[in-house]
Amino acid sequence: VFALAGDSTMTSCIGLYLCPYACMCAREWVDIASSVKRNIFSNTTFLFIAPRVIQFTKWQNGNKMMGSLSIRDLGPGHGWGARVSGVGTSNIHDADLRKRLADLLVERGLIIFEDMEPSPTLQVELSKVFGPLKDHPTKSTARADTDLDPGIIAIDYKPMQMEGTDHGLAGVNGKKLISFLPWHFDHTYNDELNYAGVLRPLQIAPEMGRTGFADGMEIYKRLDPELIARIQDKNVLYTLDVRLTQMHFGRYFETYGDLPSQAGNLAEAATFPRAIHPMVWTRPTGEKVAHFCGFGAEGIEGHEDPEGEALFEEALQEMYKVITPFWHEWRLTDMVIWDNARVLHSVEGCDPKYPRTVHRTTIRGDYGLGRFEGGKKIGEVQRDMPPLALPDGVE
């Protein structure tokens, strides 16, 4: 089927071609049979749709501007998220491409960018497609060695240097792992969330080391309605003390002690008021999002009692039952972005003998629902923190 609409001079038209495998839309002019040369086009955008694949190609003044932007689903069982290829330094500043990617993140919540140039410059430019960068809210978080922009943090796990101890490791399914992180959203401890962040790997473990993502909109739909009724008006208290040894709710791992390198985080955590975030929130587009985690959580606001603790634990365990995560296996040419107010993430961990390094940008944008306890600001409190659980003889 082919439809063509335009004025009598054919200076403005839209063409649509449909078959089981392809669809093509072109504005300003339409090339159907390859009989028309490309140099007649002034401003043309092609859209090719095949099963689970969308491709965009933009021509301007006879030049291919957008490359071939391919958008695919994550895979079977995931109706959210997307895989994208065809983004690079040659087209990252194209206005149409930038809008398409920004809209895609709002729609899908997670984008896996494949076959990217593994450069910090492209990582920063890609991040700016989705919003301005901001500095990370904590001083104790290591920054990447770059002067490109603020807020680029280095998440660097090196082979264990403290021989004879399992301190700093997590026990998961019978394995002792480094770099493991349970399900969480970023900046729980702050009154302001970041909208998103772009992860770029620099060192990858040869086995394990995956990052998991789970859509809070999907989690909400799968939760027991009776449970939702009990938690939808509840808020959770979070602390900057994110030591796994101090995680009280939703634990599905073992811990063996702390490391001296965590002292900076502990000292800074004492100066942060506890942050408060809702367990369920509603997006501007109307969808409900289940958005809570045990990582850094100290309980339900106003219910730091056995009843409240039981409810929070029940909610976490129910979430673990219904969650259907996507686990991403990293390549050095990947970059990944997710909507932090919608998508939870987790790090699988890997063998302590393997180094693992990623850089992450911090993109400004808040959902406006977080706050600090008592209206306090950072530095206006000095909270008592549990001491580090260090190996004997280590200070």
N, C-alpha and C positions, 0 to 999 in steps of 0.2 A: 504494500500500500504506500503510495506516495502522495503527499499533500503539499501544495505550494500556495502561499498567500502573499500578496504584495500589491503595490499600486501598478498602474499601467506602464510605468517606466522601468519597473523591476529594480528600482534603486534600494528598496528595502523589502526583504522577504525572509521567510522561515521555511525551511524544508524539513520534512519528517519522513524517514524511511523505516518501516517496521518489518522484521522477519523474526523467526524464533531465536536468532542469535545476535542481532545487531540493530541498533537504532542510531540514526545520524541526524543531528539538528545543526543547521548553519544559518547564521544571521548575516545579512548584507548580500550573500550570494551562495549558491548551492552547486557543489560539484558531485554529480552522481555517477557518471560513467568513466571517470578519469580522463575524459576527452577535453576537459578544460584545464589549461595550465594554471599553476599556483599563482603566477605573478599577476593575475587579474584581480586577486582578492585584495580588498583594502582592510577590512576588519571582519574576521570570520572565526567562529568558534564551533568546533565539531564535538559532539558527544556520542561516544560509542558505548552501547550497553550490551554486554553478554551476560550469561548466567553468573551472578555473583561478582561481576567485574564492571566497573565504569571507567572509561578512558576519556580524557579531555585533551584536545589539541587546539591551540589557538594560533591563528595566523594574523599578522598585522603588517600591512604594506608589503605583502609577499614573503614575510619572514616568519619562521616558526618561533613563537614567543614562549609558549608554556611547555614545550616538549610534549611528551606523551605521559600525562599524569594518570596513573593507574590506581583505582580505588577498589579494594576487594574486602569481603567479609573476613573476620578472623578465622572462621572455619565452622564446621558442623557444631550445633549446640550453643552457638553464641550469636544472638540477634542484636548485639551491640558491638561497639568497637570496629576498627577498620585497619587494613593494611594499605599503605600507600607507597608507591614507588614513582620515580620520575621527578623528584625534587632535588635541586642542586643550586650551585652558585649562579648558574646561567639564568635561572628563572625565579629565584627566591624573592625578588623584588617586584614581580609582576602582580599588579593590583587584583586582577581577577583570580589568580591562583591563591593569593593570600586570603581573600574573602572566602573562597571555596574551602580552604583548610580550616579557617576559623569557624565557619558554619558547621563543618564536619565534626569538630571537637564538641561543639554544643549538642549536636545530634547524637553522636556515637559514644562520647565520653572517654574514648581511648583511641590513639592512633599509633600504629607501629610503622615507622618510616624505615624503609628497606633500601639497601644499595646507596647509602649516603656517603659522601666524602667524609672521612673520619677526622674532622678538623674542629677546633674550638670556635673558630670564626663562624662556620656554618651552623654550629649548635646555637650560638648566640643569635644569629640572624633568624634562624628557624623559630627560636623562642619568642622573638619580637613580633612574629606573625600573630601571636595570640595575646599579646599585651606587653606593657613595659616591664622591664626587669626591676627588681628591688633587692635590697640587701637581706641576707638571712637574719631572722630576729635574735639569734643567739651568738654571743661572742666566742663561746667555746667550740663552736662547730668549725672545722678546718675549711679554709677557703682554697680553691684551686689556684695554682701558680700561674695566674693570668691577669693581665691588666685590661681585658676586653670590656668587662662590665661588672658591677657589684652583684653579690648574691650567687656566684658560681661556687658551689661547695664541692669538696673532694671527699668521697666516701671510699676510704682506703683501708683494706684489710690485708695485712701482711702475715706470712707464716708465723705461727706462734713462737715467740721469743722466750717465754717463761717455761723452760723445760721442767718436767716433773710435776706439773699442775694442770688441772683442767679449768682453772679460773678463766672466765671470759668466753667459755664455750657454752653451747646449748645442746642438750640431748633430745633428739627428735627421732622417733621410730627406731631406737636402738643405735643411732649414730651420733657421735659427738662432732658438732659442726661449728665453724666460724662464719661470721657474717649473716647468721640467721636473724630474721626479724619477723615477729608475728603480724597478723592482720592489723592494719592501722590506716589512718589518714594523717597527712603531714601537718605539723604545727598545731596539734591538739592542745598544747600547753600555752598557746598564745590567744589573745582575744581576737586576733585577725588571722584568718587563714590565707594561704596563697592560692591563687586560682589554679595554677598548674606548675609543672616543672618538666624540663626536657632532660632525660637521662641519656648519657653517652658512655659506652664502656671503653676503657683503656686497657684493662687486663681482664681476661675471662678464664674462669676455672675450666679445666678440660672435662670435668664432669660435675653435674649438679650446678648450683649457682643461678638457677632460674629466678625470675621475678614473676609473682602471681598478681593478677588483677581481678577484682570482683565488682560488679555493677550494683550499687546501692538501690537503684530502681528495681532491678530484678530481685534482689534480696527482699525488699519490701513486699513485692507481689507474692513471694513464696512463704513469708512468715505467717504463722497462725493468727487469724484475725482477732482471736481473743487476747493473744499476747500483745498485738499492736494496740488494742484498746487500752492496755495497761501501761504502755510505754510511750505512746505518741505525744503526751504532754510532759514527758520527763526530760531532764537535762543531766548531763554527766560532768563530774568534776575531773579535771586532768591536771597533772603536774609535769614539770620539766624533768623531773627525776625519772628517766626512762630506762633505768637499769632493769634488765630482765629478772634479776634477783628480787626486785621490788614489785614485780607485776603480780597483783593479787587476784585478778579476775580473768577468767577465760584462758587459763594456762593449759597448753597442750604440749609442753616441753619441760625438760629438767634444766636446772642451773647448778653451777658448781662454785660460784664465787665471782667477785669483781676483780677489776684490774686497776693498777695505779693510774693509768691514763684517763680513768673516768672521774678523777678528782675535780677537774675543771668544770665538767658538767654538773657535778654535785654542788660545788660552790655557787655556780650561777643559778641553779634550781632554787636555792634558798632565797634568792632575791626576786623570784617570780611569784606573784599571787597565783592561786589556782585558777585555771581557765574553765569556763563553763560553755558547753555546746549542746544543742538539742540532739536527742536520739533519733528523731524523725523530723524532716523539714520538707517544705514544698517548694519546688522550683518555680520560677516565674511562668514557665509554660504549663504548670499545673500538676506535674508528676510528683509523687511522694518518693522520698529517698530515705532508706534506713542508713544511718550514718553514725555509728558508734563502734567503739573498740575497747579491748581491755588494756592495750598498750598505754602505759602512763595514767590509767584511770584510777581514781580513788573512791569512786562510788557515785551514787545518784544524789544530786543536789536536794537537800532537805530530807534525805532518807539514808543517812549514814548510820544505819542500824541493821540488825539482822534481817528484817523484812526487806529493806531496800537492797541489801547485799544479795539476798536470795533472788530477787527479781532481776537484778542486773546480770547475775550469773546465768539465770535461766534464759535471758534474752541472748546472751553470747553463745550459749550452747545450742540454742535453736538456730541462730545464724549459721554456726558451723555445720549444722545438719542440712540446711537448704542451700548453702552457697555452692555455686557452680563456677569455679574460677577458671580463668584463662592463664596458663603458665607459659611465659615467653622464654624461649631458648635463645640466648644472645649470640649475635655475630658482631664483629668489630665495626661493621658498616651499618649497624642499626642505631636509630635514635627513637625514643619513646616518650610520648606525652600523654597525660591523663588529667581529667577534671577532678581536682582534689576534693571538691565538695560533693562529689557523686560517687567516685570510685575508690574502694579500699585497695591496698596493695600489701604484699608480703614478700620477703626474701627467703628463698628456700635454704640458703646456706650451702657450704661446701666443706670439703676436707680441710683441716687446719694447715696442711702442708702447701696449699695453693694460695697465691695472692689473688686478690680481686679488687679492681679499682674502677670506679665510675665517677663521672662529673655530672652534677645536676644544677640546672639553672633554677632561679626562683622568680616566678611570674606574678606580678601584682594582680589582685582581684579578689575581693572578699564577698561572702554571701551575707555579711552583716548581722549574723545571729549570735556570734560569740561575745563574751565579755569576761572581765576579771572579777573574781569574788570580792564582794564588798566595795566595788568601785575603785579598788587600789590600782596603782600603776607599777610597772617594773621598777624595782629599787626602793619601793615604799614599804616593803616587808622584809623580814629576816626569819624565815621559817626554819624550824628544827628538822634536820634531815637524818635518816638512818645512816650510820657510818658505813664506809666501804668494807666489804667482807673480803679481805686480802689474804693471800697465802701467809702462813706463819713466817715471821722474820722479814716480811716485806712491808715497807711503809709508803 
